Amino acid sequence: VAYTGFSALSVSLNTRAALAPRGSWLAFGTGTSERAMRREERAKGLLAWVALPAAILLHSITAWIFGLQISRGFWYSAIMAPMFVASALVSGTALVILLALVLRRLRRLSFGDDLVAFLGGLLAVFIAVEAFFVGAEMLTAGYPGAPDESVLIQRLLVGPYAPLFWFEVAVGLGIPFLILAVRRTRRSVAWVAIASVIAVVGIFVHRLNLILNGLSFVPVGL
């Protein structure tokens, strides 16, 4: 609820300065003077210092809900929280890109292709971080050969969830990263949009793997 409130307040602060010159009631009395604009900028900066830690905390708490259930070996991992944050950065950035492109198409926003290329490069970095966490999780859980963890990893690599897992790795992470890592395609709005769509689908499949593999496995001794 608090994060939803922060999001609504952020949207209000970032739009009412643009709406004030039009006389819109959504500006909520914001003035158009230089002093009023400076005050709005200070308010947005202050909110960012609060909202960013709140966003990280929100996704970390969601991860801890999974990770602190010790009867689920696939979830009982310290890497769960940072991986949730990384996944949120991937899907969130991709959705921002897609929404911005739709609004530009509808002539509601105006920005250059250089911004799209910058956001595409940022998305590539977040995808690389997400891939690193997935690889670290696979290596740590699978290499030692502990009974519960190794079985769970085998179910992903060669078992019933292998198609979903390899789709996540090859399509959801690999393809959008390759598209965005190449300067030529990263500077193409169409390619960046395609990569963003694939990245969102990849994160969805990652979450699907997390839930299905964790819930369907009965640990040894239970």
Rosetta blueprint (number, residue, H / E / L):
1 V L
2 A H
3 Y H
4 T H
5 G H
6 F H
7 S H
8 A H
9 L H
10 S H
11 V H
12 S H
13 L H
14 N H
15 T H
16 R H
17 A H
18 A H
19 L H
20 A H
21 P H
22 R H
23 G L
24 S L
25 W H
26 L H
27 A H
28 F L
29 G L
30 T L
31 G L
32 T L
33 S L
34 E H
35 R H
36 A H
37 M H
38 R H
39 R H
40 E H
41 E H
42 R H
43 A H
44 K H
45 G H
46 L H
47 L H
48 A H
49 W H
50 V H
51 A H
52 L H
53 P H
54 A H
55 A H
56 I H
57 L H
58 L H
59 H H
60 S H
61 I H
62 T H
63 A H
64 W H
65 I H
66 F H
67 G H
68 L L
69 Q L
70 I L
71 S L
72 R L
73 G L
74 F L
75 W L
76 Y L
77 S L
78 A L
79 I L
80 M H
81 A H
82 P H
83 M H
84 F H
85 V H
86 A H
87 S H
88 A H
89 L H
90 V H
91 S H
92 G H
93 T H
94 A H
95 L H
96 V H
97 I H
98 L H
99 L H
100 A H
101 L H
102 V H
103 L H
104 R H
105 R H
106 L L
107 R L
108 R L
109 L L
110 S L
111 F L
112 G L
113 D H
114 D H
115 L H
116 V H
117 A H
118 F H
119 L H
120 G H
121 G H
122 L H
123 L H
124 A H
125 V H
126 F H
127 I H
128 A H
129 V H
130 E H
131 A H
132 F H
133 F H
134 V H
135 G H
136 A H
137 E H
138 M H
139 L H
140 T H
141 A H
142 G H
143 Y L
144 P L
145 G L
146 A L
147 P H
148 D H
149 E H
150 S H
151 V H
152 L H
153 I H
154 Q H
155 R H
156 L H
157 L H
158 V L
159 G L
160 P L
161 Y L
162 A H
163 P H
164 L H
165 F H
166 W H
167 F H
168 E H
169 V H
170 A H
171 V H
172 G H
173 L H
174 G H
175 I H
176 P H
177 F H
178 L H
179 I H
180 L H
181 A H
182 V L
183 R H
184 R H
185 T H
186 R H
187 R L
188 S L
189 V H
190 A H
191 W H
192 V H
193 A H
194 I H
195 A H
196 S H
197 V H
198 I H
199 A H
200 V H
201 V H
202 G H
203 I H
204 F H
205 V H
206 H H
207 R H
208 L H
209 N H
210 L H
211 I H
212 L H
213 N H
214 G H
215 L H
216 S L
217 F L
218 V L
219 P L
220 V L
221 G L
222 L L
